[in-house]
């Protein structure tokens, strides 16, 4: 892997699941705090499966903590519900999770915004952050409209497989695009923006 000095070095790597399993296997008192944390997180996850409202409340509290308004939070959660219904449809109509989900998601996004998900994140100065968590209320609404339209079109034509769902995704995204252009024409303001909820950068000490 490439290091800070620009050179490549042989590096041991692992995915998060493997790293956590390694931590669990470490026979050292120093690993106990992490093991206790893993047990706590696991227990909380079990509770969330039994009562999904716990997870929703956790998300709401998280967004409140970082200054999101009630209106924004409501739109974010409604948008997630719309997203989940779309991915449920894909999952049941021969779309593979992972790459194919990403292809269709990017297709919808690029159709309504005019830019890819990657470029939208770059515009907002995001790296590993979730794009939707940094969208404006308008961006969330148009994203939801694009995904709702995509699902309803897919259901109407009984889209199955990647090719047919690509067509539905383009059409769904176009509906949101037309609505976006109409709003921008009336307001003179761009819906897609560089605004985000990142904390301000600390000034470097001289």
NUGU-437420 format. One record per residue (C-alpha): residue in one letter; y, x, z; residue number from 1; chain. Coordinates in steps of 0.1 Angstrom, whole numbers, padded with zeros to 4 digits. Layout:
<martors>
+------+-------+-------+-------+------+-------+
: fido :     y :     x :     z : selo : bavex :
+------+-------+-------+-------+------+-------+
:    A :     Y :     X :     Z :  NUM :     A :
...
+------+-------+-------+-------+------+-------+
</martors>
This chain:
<martors>
+------+-------+-------+-------+------+-------+
: fido :     y :     x :     z : selo : bavex :
+------+-------+-------+-------+------+-------+
:    X :  0000 :  0000 :  0000 :    1 :     A :
:    X :  0036 :  0011 : -0006 :    2 :     A :
:    X :  0053 :  0025 :  0025 :    3 :     A :
:    X :  0090 :  0028 :  0033 :    4 :     A :
:    X :  0092 :  0062 :  0016 :    5 :     A :
:    X :  0081 :  0046 : -0017 :    6 :     A :
:    X :  0047 :  0063 : -0017 :    7 :     A :
:    X :  0013 :  0045 : -0017 :    8 :     A :
:    X : -0010 :  0051 :  0012 :    9 :     A :
:    X : -0046 :  0040 :  0020 :   10 :     A :
:    X : -0041 :  0012 :  0045 :   11 :     A :
:    X : -0065 : -0010 :  0065 :   12 :     A :
:    X : -0055 : -0047 :  0061 :   13 :     A :
:    X : -0069 : -0081 :  0071 :   14 :     A :
:    X : -0059 : -0117 :  0068 :   15 :     A :
:    X : -0046 : -0135 :  0100 :   16 :     A :
:    X : -0080 : -0151 :  0107 :   17 :     A :
:    X : -0098 : -0118 :  0107 :   18 :     A :
:    X : -0072 : -0102 :  0129 :   19 :     A :
:    X : -0075 : -0129 :  0155 :   20 :     A :
:    X : -0113 : -0126 :  0155 :   21 :     A :
:    X : -0109 : -0089 :  0160 :   22 :     A :
:    X : -0086 : -0095 :  0190 :   23 :     A :
:    X : -0111 : -0119 :  0205 :   24 :     A :
:    X : -0138 : -0092 :  0203 :   25 :     A :
:    X : -0117 : -0065 :  0220 :   26 :     A :
:    X : -0133 : -0058 :  0255 :   27 :     A :
:    X : -0100 : -0048 :  0271 :   28 :     A :
:    X : -0079 : -0064 :  0298 :   29 :     A :
:    X : -0048 : -0057 :  0276 :   30 :     A :
:    X : -0062 : -0082 :  0251 :   31 :     A :
:    X : -0065 : -0110 :  0277 :   32 :     A :
:    X : -0029 : -0124 :  0273 :   33 :     A :
:    X : -0035 : -0128 :  0236 :   34 :     A :
:    X : -0070 : -0144 :  0242 :   35 :     A :
:    X : -0054 : -0169 :  0267 :   36 :     A :
:    X : -0027 : -0177 :  0241 :   37 :     A :
:    X : -0054 : -0183 :  0214 :   38 :     A :
:    X : -0072 : -0206 :  0238 :   39 :     A :
:    X : -0039 : -0225 :  0245 :   40 :     A :
:    X : -0031 : -0228 :  0208 :   41 :     A :
:    X : -0067 : -0240 :  0201 :   42 :     A :
:    X : -0065 : -0266 :  0228 :   43 :     A :
:    X : -0031 : -0278 :  0215 :   44 :     A :
:    X : -0045 : -0281 :  0180 :   45 :     A :
:    X : -0074 : -0302 :  0193 :   46 :     A :
:    X : -0049 : -0326 :  0209 :   47 :     A :
:    X : -0029 : -0328 :  0177 :   48 :     A :
:    X : -0061 : -0338 :  0158 :   49 :     A :
:    X : -0068 : -0365 :  0183 :   50 :     A :
:    X : -0031 : -0377 :  0183 :   51 :     A :
:    X : -0011 : -0366 :  0152 :   52 :     A :
:    X :  0021 : -0379 :  0168 :   53 :     A :
:    X :  0021 : -0348 :  0190 :   54 :     A :
:    X :  0024 : -0326 :  0159 :   55 :     A :
:    X :  0052 : -0347 :  0146 :   56 :     A :
:    X :  0071 : -0345 :  0178 :   57 :     A :
:    X :  0066 : -0308 :  0179 :   58 :     A :
:    X :  0081 : -0304 :  0145 :   59 :     A :
:    X :  0110 : -0327 :  0154 :   60 :     A :
:    X :  0118 : -0306 :  0186 :   61 :     A :
:    X :  0116 : -0274 :  0165 :   62 :     A :
:    X :  0141 : -0286 :  0140 :   63 :     A :
:    X :  0164 : -0300 :  0167 :   64 :     A :
:    X :  0163 : -0266 :  0184 :   65 :     A :
:    X :  0176 : -0250 :  0152 :   66 :     A :
:    X :  0205 : -0274 :  0148 :   67 :     A :
:    X :  0191 : -0299 :  0123 :   68 :     A :
:    X :  0207 : -0334 :  0125 :   69 :     A :
:    X :  0186 : -0365 :  0131 :   70 :     A :
:    X :  0194 : -0377 :  0096 :   71 :     A :
:    X :  0181 : -0344 :  0081 :   72 :     A :
:    X :  0150 : -0345 :  0103 :   73 :     A :
:    X :  0142 : -0380 :  0092 :   74 :     A :
:    X :  0145 : -0371 :  0056 :   75 :     A :
:    X :  0124 : -0340 :  0060 :   76 :     A :
:    X :  0096 : -0360 :  0076 :   77 :     A :
:    X :  0098 : -0387 :  0050 :   78 :     A :
:    X :  0096 : -0361 :  0023 :   79 :     A :
:    X :  0066 : -0345 :  0039 :   80 :     A :
:    X :  0048 : -0379 :  0040 :   81 :     A :
:    X :  0056 : -0383 :  0003 :   82 :     A :
:    X :  0043 : -0348 : -0004 :   83 :     A :
:    X :  0011 : -0355 :  0015 :   84 :     A :
:    X :  0003 : -0386 : -0005 :   85 :     A :
:    X :  0008 : -0366 : -0037 :   86 :     A :
:    X : -0015 : -0338 : -0026 :   87 :     A :
:    X : -0041 : -0364 : -0015 :   88 :     A :
:    X : -0040 : -0378 : -0050 :   89 :     A :
:    X : -0044 : -0343 : -0065 :   90 :     A :
:    X : -0073 : -0334 : -0041 :   91 :     A :
:    X : -0091 : -0366 : -0052 :   92 :     A :
:    X : -0086 : -0360 : -0089 :   93 :     A :
:    X : -0100 : -0326 : -0096 :   94 :     A :
:    X : -0070 : -0305 : -0087 :   95 :     A :
:    X : -0080 : -0273 : -0068 :   96 :     A :
:    X : -0060 : -0264 : -0037 :   97 :     A :
:    X : -0042 : -0231 : -0039 :   98 :     A :
:    X : -0033 : -0220 : -0074 :   99 :     A :
:    X : -0034 : -0254 : -0091 :  100 :     A :
:    X : -0015 : -0271 : -0063 :  101 :     A :
:    X :  0011 : -0243 : -0067 :  102 :     A :
:    X :  0013 : -0247 : -0105 :  103 :     A :
:    X :  0020 : -0284 : -0103 :  104 :     A :
:    X :  0044 : -0281 : -0074 :  105 :     A :
:    X :  0064 : -0254 : -0093 :  106 :     A :
:    X :  0063 : -0275 : -0125 :  107 :     A :
:    X :  0078 : -0306 : -0107 :  108 :     A :
:    X :  0104 : -0284 : -0089 :  109 :     A :
:    X :  0114 : -0266 : -0121 :  110 :     A :
:    X :  0117 : -0298 : -0140 :  111 :     A :
:    X :  0141 : -0315 : -0115 :  112 :     A :
:    X :  0161 : -0284 : -0104 :  113 :     A :
:    X :  0161 : -0263 : -0135 :  114 :     A :
:    X :  0148 : -0233 : -0116 :  115 :     A :
:    X :  0114 : -0222 : -0101 :  116 :     A :
:    X :  0105 : -0224 : -0065 :  117 :     A :
:    X :  0107 : -0186 : -0063 :  118 :     A :
:    X :  0142 : -0186 : -0078 :  119 :     A :
:    X :  0153 : -0214 : -0055 :  120 :     A :
:    X :  0142 : -0194 : -0025 :  121 :     A :
:    X :  0160 : -0164 : -0039 :  122 :     A :
:    X :  0191 : -0184 : -0044 :  123 :     A :
:    X :  0191 : -0193 : -0007 :  124 :     A :
:    X :  0183 : -0158 :  0004 :  125 :     A :
:    X :  0148 : -0168 :  0018 :  126 :     A :
:    X :  0118 : -0145 :  0020 :  127 :     A :
:    X :  0089 : -0158 :  0039 :  128 :     A :
:    X :  0107 : -0190 :  0051 :  129 :     A :
:    X :  0096 : -0225 :  0040 :  130 :     A :
:    X :  0120 : -0236 :  0012 :  131 :     A :
:    X :  0120 : -0273 :  0024 :  132 :     A :
:    X :  0131 : -0263 :  0058 :  133 :     A :
:    X :  0163 : -0248 :  0042 :  134 :     A :
:    X :  0170 : -0276 :  0018 :  135 :     A :
:    X :  0201 : -0298 :  0021 :  136 :     A :
:    X :  0197 : -0335 :  0026 :  137 :     A :
:    X :  0203 : -0341 : -0011 :  138 :     A :
:    X :  0177 : -0315 : -0021 :  139 :     A :
:    X :  0151 : -0331 :  0001 :  140 :     A :
:    X :  0158 : -0365 : -0013 :  141 :     A :
:    X :  0155 : -0354 : -0049 :  142 :     A :
:    X :  0124 : -0334 : -0041 :  143 :     A :
:    X :  0109 : -0366 : -0026 :  144 :     A :
:    X :  0119 : -0387 : -0056 :  145 :     A :
:    X :  0103 : -0362 : -0080 :  146 :     A :
:    X :  0070 : -0361 : -0060 :  147 :     A :
:    X :  0070 : -0399 : -0055 :  148 :     A :
:    X :  0076 : -0405 : -0093 :  149 :     A :
:    X :  0049 : -0379 : -0101 :  150 :     A :
:    X :  0023 : -0396 : -0080 :  151 :     A :
:    X :  0031 : -0431 : -0092 :  152 :     A :
:    X :  0029 : -0420 : -0129 :  153 :     A :
:    X : -0004 : -0401 : -0122 :  154 :     A :
:    X : -0018 : -0432 : -0105 :  155 :     A :
:    X : -0007 : -0454 : -0135 :  156 :     A :
:    X : -0023 : -0432 : -0161 :  157 :     A :
:    X : -0052 : -0422 : -0138 :  158 :     A :
:    X : -0044 : -0386 : -0144 :  159 :     A :
:    X : -0074 : -0363 : -0137 :  160 :     A :
:    X : -0076 : -0326 : -0139 :  161 :     A :
:    X : -0048 : -0300 : -0144 :  162 :     A :
:    X : -0037 : -0309 : -0179 :  163 :     A :
:    X : -0032 : -0346 : -0173 :  164 :     A :
:    X : -0015 : -0340 : -0140 :  165 :     A :
:    X :  0008 : -0314 : -0156 :  166 :     A :
:    X :  0020 : -0342 : -0179 :  167 :     A :
:    X :  0026 : -0365 : -0149 :  168 :     A :
:    X :  0044 : -0337 : -0131 :  169 :     A :
:    X :  0068 : -0331 : -0159 :  170 :     A :
:    X :  0076 : -0368 : -0162 :  171 :     A :
:    X :  0080 : -0372 : -0125 :  172 :     A :
:    X :  0103 : -0342 : -0123 :  173 :     A :
:    X :  0123 : -0355 : -0152 :  174 :     A :
:    X :  0131 : -0388 : -0134 :  175 :     A :
:    X :  0146 : -0368 : -0105 :  176 :     A :
:    X :  0164 : -0345 : -0129 :  177 :     A :
:    X :  0181 : -0374 : -0147 :  178 :     A :
:    X :  0192 : -0389 : -0113 :  179 :     A :
:    X :  0205 : -0354 : -0102 :  180 :     A :
:    X :  0225 : -0350 : -0134 :  181 :     A :
:    X :  0240 : -0385 : -0129 :  182 :     A :
:    X :  0250 : -0378 : -0093 :  183 :     A :
:    X :  0265 : -0344 : -0102 :  184 :     A :
:    X :  0285 : -0360 : -0130 :  185 :     A :
:    X :  0299 : -0385 : -0105 :  186 :     A :
:    X :  0306 : -0360 : -0077 :  187 :     A :
:    X :  0313 : -0328 : -0096 :  188 :     A :
:    X :  0291 : -0310 : -0071 :  189 :     A :
:    X :  0258 : -0292 : -0077 :  190 :     A :
:    X :  0228 : -0307 : -0058 :  191 :     A :
:    X :  0209 : -0274 : -0059 :  192 :     A :
:    X :  0227 : -0249 : -0038 :  193 :     A :
:    X :  0225 : -0216 : -0020 :  194 :     A :
:    X :  0231 : -0232 :  0014 :  195 :     A :
:    X :  0205 : -0225 :  0040 :  196 :     A :
:    X :  0199 : -0227 :  0078 :  197 :     A :
:    X :  0194 : -0190 :  0083 :  198 :     A :
:    X :  0211 : -0175 :  0114 :  199 :     A :
:    X :  0242 : -0154 :  0105 :  200 :     A :
:    X :  0235 : -0117 :  0100 :  201 :     A :
:    X :  0245 : -0095 :  0129 :  202 :     A :
:    X :  0272 : -0070 :  0121 :  203 :     A :
:    X :  0258 : -0035 :  0120 :  204 :     A :
:    X :  0271 : -0012 :  0146 :  205 :     A :
:    X :  0291 :  0017 :  0133 :  206 :     A :
+------+-------+-------+-------+------+-------+
</martors>
